[in-house]
Every structure is written in C-alpha cells, then in structure tokens.
C-alpha cells in the first residue's frame, strides 16, 4: 500500500501528458498536410525558380531547412503516438482488473487512435523528406552541371 501511495503523483503526472500529446498529434497531422502542399509547390514551381536563379548556396540552405522539418515530422509524431498509446492503457488495464471492461475498451480505442495519428504524420514526413531529398539533389546536380 505504501508503494502505491508513493507513486500516485507519477501516475497523475503521466496522465496529464495524454491531452497535450493528442493535441500535438493532431497538430502534426495538420503540419504534414501543409508540408505536402509546400512540397507539391516546390516540385512543380519552386525548384524551377531556384534553379533559374542559380544561387547554389541559397538552394543548399533552403534544402537543409526543409529537409530538417520533414525529418522532424517523420520522427516526432510516431514517438508521441507511442506515448499517447501507452498512457491510457495503464488505467484501462487497472479498470479491467477492477471488473470494468468498458473502461478498458475506451482506453484501447484512444490508444489505437493515437497510434494511427502518429503513424499518419510520421509517414507523411518520411515520404515528403525522401522526395525532397531527391528533388534537391537533382536540382543541385543540374545547377552544378550548368555552371
């Protein structure tokens, strides 16, 4: 009993993290959509303009910045999704032990939804990053060959 009481604050603190992590996951999904739009604009218009301008250092700087954003989008949301998956499962399993399977079902639903959100945003970031990497490499190669 004493061990249970001594770690109650930890359980409360971890539960407090669920809502911010879910909000961050929703924001990450929105950011992935925005980044996909920016990437489409780059592919069909922006990179052509950058190539025509001929400033290799500017293209390298822009590529580094945009690839970093895509890499962060590919890595952070899956971690947040895992965190938001595990947080509700503790209380859900405790509720099952207390004979309340409905609470476990609700916790599992939140856990799976969080997993999906994290994976959607992460996959978006991964795909955008891979495509951008190729597009910027092709643009820089073409600029170097033209110089």
C-alpha positions in Angstrom: 0.0 0.0 0.0 2.8 2.4 0.9 4.5 1.8 -2.6 1.2 2.6 -4.3 0.7 5.9 -2.5 4.3 7.0 -3.0 4.0 6.8 -6.8 0.5 8.2 -7.2 2.0 11.6 -8.1 3.8 9.9 -11.0 0.6 8.3 -12.3 -1.1 11.7 -12.1 1.8 13.4 -14.0 1.8 10.9 -16.7 -2.0 11.1 -17.2 -1.6 14.8 -17.5 0.5 14.2 -20.6 -2.2 12.5 -22.6 -4.2 15.5 -23.7 -1.1 17.6 -24.8 0.3 14.6 -26.7 -3.0 14.1 -28.5 -3.2 17.8 -29.4 0.4 17.6 -30.7 -0.5 14.6 -32.8 -3.4 16.4 -34.4 -1.2 19.4 -35.0 1.4 17.1 -36.6 -1.2 15.7 -38.9 -2.1 19.3 -39.9 1.5 20.2 -40.4 2.0 17.1 -42.6 -0.8 18.3 -44.8 0.7 21.7 -45.1 4.2 20.3 -45.7 2.7 18.1 -48.5 1.3 21.2 -50.1 4.5 23.1 -49.8 6.4 20.1 -51.3 4.0 20.0 -54.3 4.6 23.7 -54.9 8.3 23.1 -54.7 8.2 20.3 -57.2 6.0 22.0 -59.8 7.2 25.5 -59.5 9.7 26.5 -56.7 12.6 24.3 -57.6 12.5 25.5 -61.2 12.7 29.1 -60.0 15.6 28.3 -57.6 17.5 26.6 -60.5 16.9 29.6 -62.7 18.2 32.0 -60.0 21.5 30.0 -60.0 22.3 30.5 -56.3 23.6 27.1 -55.2 24.2 28.3 -51.6 20.6 29.5 -51.3 19.3 26.2 -52.6 21.5 24.3 -50.2 20.4 26.4 -47.2 16.7 26.0 -48.2 17.1 22.3 -48.7 18.7 21.8 -45.3 15.9 23.8 -43.6 13.1 22.0 -45.4 14.7 18.5 -45.0 15.2 19.1 -41.3 11.5 19.9 -40.9 10.5 16.8 -42.8 12.9 14.7 -40.8 11.4 16.0 -37.5 7.9 15.3 -38.8 9.0 11.8 -39.6 10.4 11.1 -36.2 8.5 13.0 -33.5 4.8 12.1 -34.2 5.4 8.3 -34.0 7.1 8.8 -30.6 4.1 11.0 -29.5 1.8 8.3 -30.8 3.5 5.6 -28.8 3.4 7.8 -25.7 -0.3 8.5 -26.2 -0.8 4.8 -26.8 0.7 3.7 -23.6 -0.7 6.4 -21.3 -4.4 5.3 -21.4 -3.5 1.6 -21.3 -2.4 1.7 -17.6 -5.7 2.9 -16.2 -7.5 0.7 -18.7 -5.8 -2.4 -17.5 -6.4 -1.4 -13.9 -10.1 -0.9 -14.7 -10.2 -4.4 -16.2 -8.7 -5.8 -13.0 -11.4 -4.0 -11.1 -14.1 -5.5 -13.4 -14.8 -2.6 -15.7 -14.1 -3.8 -19.3 -15.9 -0.8 -20.7 -13.2 1.5 -19.4 -10.5 -0.8 -20.9 -12.4 -0.7 -24.3 -12.4 3.1 -24.2 -8.7 3.2 -23.3 -7.8 0.9 -26.1 -9.8 3.0 -28.6 -7.8 6.1 -27.5 -4.6 4.1 -27.7 -5.2 2.9 -31.2 -6.4 6.3 -32.4 -3.2 7.9 -31.1 -1.1 5.2 -32.8 -2.8 5.9 -36.1 -2.3 9.7 -35.8 1.3 9.3 -35.0 1.9 6.9 -37.9 0.0 9.1 -40.4 2.0 12.2 -39.6 5.3 10.2 -39.5 4.6 8.5 -42.8 3.8 11.9 -44.3 7.1 13.3 -43.0 9.1 10.3 -44.2 7.6 10.5 -47.8 8.0 14.2 -48.0 11.6 14.0 -46.8 12.6 11.3 -49.2 11.0 13.1 -52.2 12.5 16.5 -51.2 15.9 14.9 -50.7 15.8 13.5 -54.3 14.4 16.8 -55.8 17.0 19.0 -54.2 19.8 16.6 -55.2 18.6 16.7 -58.8 18.3 20.5 -58.7 21.8 20.9 -57.2 23.3 18.4 -59.7 21.6 20.3 -62.6 22.9 23.6 -61.2 26.5 22.3 -60.9 26.4 20.9 -64.4 25.2 24.2 -65.8 27.9 26.1 -64.0 
